[in-house]
Amino acid sequence: MTTYDDQLSFYISSLFAVEDEYLLNARDDSPKYGLPGGNIQAEEGRFLQFLAYAIGASKAVEIGTLGGYSGIWIARGLRPGGKLITIDKEAKHAEVAQKHFEAAGLQEVVDIRVGNALQIISRLPDEGPFDFVFIDADRPAYPTFYNWAVENIRNGGIIAIHNAFRKGTVAGIGDDDEHTELMRQLNRRIAEDPRVSSTIFPAGDGTLISVRQV
């Protein structure tokens, strides 16, 4: 029997993922600047931070900065001296996120890069290998981002891909959206990829977690 629900999600967040003023500001302030919604939940952010901390991550990449909410969680999980490279195609998103990173005291930890993510990541291998990669933007490019991540992450490193559930449509709950089949195929492909050991963290809209096999 499955007991996990929104009430238990809130219970977890109230114990382990309490948002401080900087996270609250990044989440609630961003729409005032015209940024779209779509932040991960606090419970998901805490899990990303936990994963980065658990593997001793120093070099991380995030694809999809938005207002900096998820980036704050990830950056706080890095080892002292660590660096998060976060990528967004919108200069406005980067501007707002920079404010939030600076307010949280993370301006020396986070490096925002603006432009086409596919082009930017093609120039990143010389800065790797990386310990942690979080993918949460440009759904049609997810398979390409995954290919890049698995080739540029160290053995034992973690790849996290958001929206693995597509609001439940991957399992036939509700009507398919335009990216449902793409996500179904990617979930299946990663489940069968011998280079990684994977599962889905079921909070929020689901985060596909892959560990690069040693």
C-alpha positions as CSV (number, residue, x, y, z in Angstrom):
1,M,0.0,0.0,0.0
2,T,1.3,3.4,-0.9
3,T,0.9,6.0,1.9
4,Y,2.9,8.8,0.4
5,D,0.8,11.9,-0.3
6,D,0.8,15.7,-0.1
7,Q,0.3,15.6,3.7
8,L,3.4,13.5,4.1
9,S,5.3,15.6,1.7
10,F,4.5,18.6,3.9
11,Y,5.5,16.7,6.9
12,I,8.9,15.9,5.4
13,S,9.4,19.5,4.3
14,S,8.5,20.8,7.7
15,L,11.2,18.7,9.3
16,F,14.0,18.5,6.8
17,A,13.4,21.2,4.2
18,V,12.5,24.3,6.0
19,E,13.0,27.3,3.7
20,D,15.0,30.2,5.1
21,E,14.5,33.8,4.0
22,Y,16.8,33.5,1.0
23,L,15.0,30.5,-0.5
24,L,11.6,32.0,0.2
25,N,12.7,35.2,-1.5
26,A,14.0,33.3,-4.6
27,R,10.7,31.4,-4.8
28,D,8.3,34.2,-4.1
29,D,10.2,37.2,-5.5
30,S,10.8,35.8,-9.0
31,P,7.2,36.1,-10.3
32,K,7.3,39.8,-9.5
33,Y,10.0,40.2,-12.2
34,G,7.9,38.3,-14.7
35,L,9.6,35.0,-14.4
36,P,7.5,31.9,-15.0
37,G,6.6,29.4,-12.3
38,G,8.0,25.9,-12.2
39,N,10.3,25.9,-9.2
40,I,11.0,22.6,-7.6
41,Q,9.4,21.9,-4.2
42,A,11.4,22.4,-1.0
43,E,11.4,18.7,-0.5
44,E,12.9,18.2,-3.9
45,G,15.5,20.9,-3.3
46,R,16.6,19.4,0.0
47,F,17.0,16.0,-1.7
48,L,19.3,17.6,-4.4
49,Q,21.3,19.2,-1.6
50,F,21.5,16.0,0.3
51,L,22.7,14.0,-2.8
52,A,25.4,16.6,-3.6
53,Y,26.5,16.5,0.0
54,A,26.4,12.7,0.2
55,I,28.8,12.3,-2.7
56,G,31.1,15.2,-1.7
57,A,30.3,17.1,-4.9
58,S,32.6,20.0,-5.8
59,K,31.8,20.5,-9.4
60,A,28.1,20.8,-10.4
61,V,26.2,21.8,-13.5
62,E,22.5,23.0,-13.5
63,I,20.6,23.4,-16.8
64,G,17.8,25.8,-16.1
65,T,18.5,28.6,-13.6
66,L,15.2,30.4,-13.5
67,G,15.2,32.6,-10.4
68,G,18.0,30.6,-8.6
69,Y,15.8,28.6,-6.2
70,S,17.1,25.1,-7.0
71,G,20.6,26.5,-7.5
72,I,20.7,27.7,-3.9
73,W,19.8,24.2,-2.7
74,I,22.4,22.6,-4.8
75,A,25.2,25.2,-4.1
76,R,24.6,24.6,-0.4
77,G,25.3,20.9,-0.8
78,L,28.8,21.4,-2.4
79,R,32.0,21.0,-0.6
80,P,33.9,24.2,0.5
81,G,35.5,25.8,-2.5
82,G,33.0,24.0,-4.8
83,K,31.4,25.6,-7.9
84,L,28.0,25.4,-9.5
85,I,27.8,26.3,-13.2
86,T,24.1,27.2,-13.9
87,I,22.8,27.8,-17.4
88,D,19.8,29.7,-18.6
89,K,19.0,31.1,-22.1
90,E,17.2,34.1,-20.7
91,A,19.3,37.1,-19.5
92,K,16.4,38.3,-17.4
93,H,16.4,35.0,-15.5
94,A,20.1,35.3,-14.9
95,E,19.8,38.8,-13.6
96,V,17.1,37.9,-11.1
97,A,18.9,34.7,-10.0
98,Q,22.2,36.7,-9.5
99,K,20.4,38.9,-7.0
100,H,19.1,35.8,-5.1
101,F,22.5,34.1,-5.1
102,E,24.2,37.2,-3.8
103,A,21.6,37.7,-1.1
104,A,22.3,34.1,0.0
105,G,26.0,34.7,0.1
106,L,26.7,32.3,-2.8
107,Q,28.1,34.8,-5.4
108,E,31.5,33.1,-5.2
109,V,30.0,29.6,-5.5
110,V,27.6,30.1,-8.4
111,D,28.7,30.9,-12.0
112,I,25.7,31.8,-14.2
113,R,26.2,31.4,-17.9
114,V,23.6,32.8,-20.3
115,G,22.9,31.4,-23.7
116,N,21.9,28.2,-25.6
117,A,22.5,25.4,-23.2
118,L,23.5,22.9,-25.9
119,Q,26.2,25.3,-27.1
120,I,27.4,26.1,-23.6
121,I,27.7,22.5,-22.4
122,S,29.7,21.7,-25.6
123,R,32.4,23.9,-24.2
124,L,32.3,22.5,-20.6
125,P,34.2,19.2,-20.9
126,D,37.5,20.9,-20.2
127,E,36.1,22.1,-16.8
128,G,35.1,18.6,-15.8
129,P,34.6,15.8,-15.1
130,F,31.7,16.9,-12.9
131,D,30.2,15.4,-9.8
132,F,26.6,16.4,-10.1
133,V,24.3,17.5,-12.9
134,F,20.7,18.7,-12.6
135,I,18.6,19.0,-15.7
136,D,15.4,21.1,-15.5
137,A,14.9,23.1,-18.8
138,D,14.2,22.7,-22.5
139,R,12.3,19.3,-22.3
140,P,12.9,18.3,-26.0
141,A,16.7,18.5,-25.4
142,Y,16.6,16.2,-22.3
143,P,18.0,13.2,-24.2
144,T,20.9,15.3,-25.5
145,F,21.5,16.8,-22.1
146,Y,21.5,13.3,-20.6
147,N,24.0,12.0,-23.1
148,W,26.3,14.9,-22.3
149,A,25.9,14.4,-18.6
150,V,26.7,10.7,-18.6
151,E,29.8,11.3,-20.7
152,N,31.1,14.1,-18.5
153,I,30.3,13.0,-15.0
154,R,32.8,11.1,-12.9
155,N,32.3,7.6,-11.7
156,G,30.0,7.7,-8.8
157,G,28.6,11.1,-9.8
158,I,24.9,11.8,-9.9
159,I,22.6,13.0,-12.7
160,A,19.2,14.3,-11.7
161,I,16.5,15.0,-14.2
162,H,13.3,16.8,-13.2
163,N,9.7,16.2,-14.4
164,A,10.2,12.5,-14.8
165,F,6.4,12.1,-14.1
166,R,5.1,14.8,-16.4
167,K,2.3,15.4,-13.9
168,G,1.5,11.6,-13.9
169,T,1.0,11.4,-17.7
170,V,3.9,9.0,-18.2
171,A,1.9,6.4,-16.2
172,G,-1.4,7.2,-18.0
173,I,-2.7,9.5,-15.3
174,G,-4.5,12.4,-17.0
175,D,-4.1,13.5,-20.6
176,D,-0.7,13.3,-22.3
177,D,1.0,16.6,-22.9
178,E,3.4,17.3,-25.8
179,H,6.4,15.9,-24.0
180,T,4.9,12.8,-22.3
181,E,6.2,10.3,-24.8
182,L,9.6,11.8,-24.9
183,M,9.8,11.4,-21.1
184,R,8.5,7.9,-21.2
185,Q,11.2,6.9,-23.7
186,L,13.9,8.7,-21.7
187,N,12.8,7.0,-18.5
188,R,12.8,3.6,-20.2
189,R,16.2,4.2,-21.9
190,I,17.9,5.3,-18.7
191,A,16.4,2.4,-16.8
192,E,18.1,0.1,-19.3
193,D,21.4,2.0,-19.6
194,P,24.2,-0.2,-18.2
195,R,26.4,2.9,-17.6
196,V,24.2,4.1,-14.7
197,S,22.1,2.8,-11.8
198,S,18.8,4.7,-11.6
199,T,15.5,5.3,-10.0
200,I,12.9,8.0,-9.6
201,F,12.5,10.1,-6.5
202,P,8.7,10.5,-6.3
203,A,8.3,13.9,-4.7
204,G,6.8,16.7,-6.7
205,D,6.8,15.9,-10.4
206,G,9.4,13.2,-10.0
207,T,13.1,13.4,-10.3
208,L,15.0,10.7,-12.2
209,I,18.2,10.0,-10.4
210,S,21.2,8.2,-12.0
211,V,24.5,7.3,-10.5
212,R,27.4,6.8,-12.9
213,Q,28.6,3.2,-12.5
214,V,32.2,2.8,-11.3
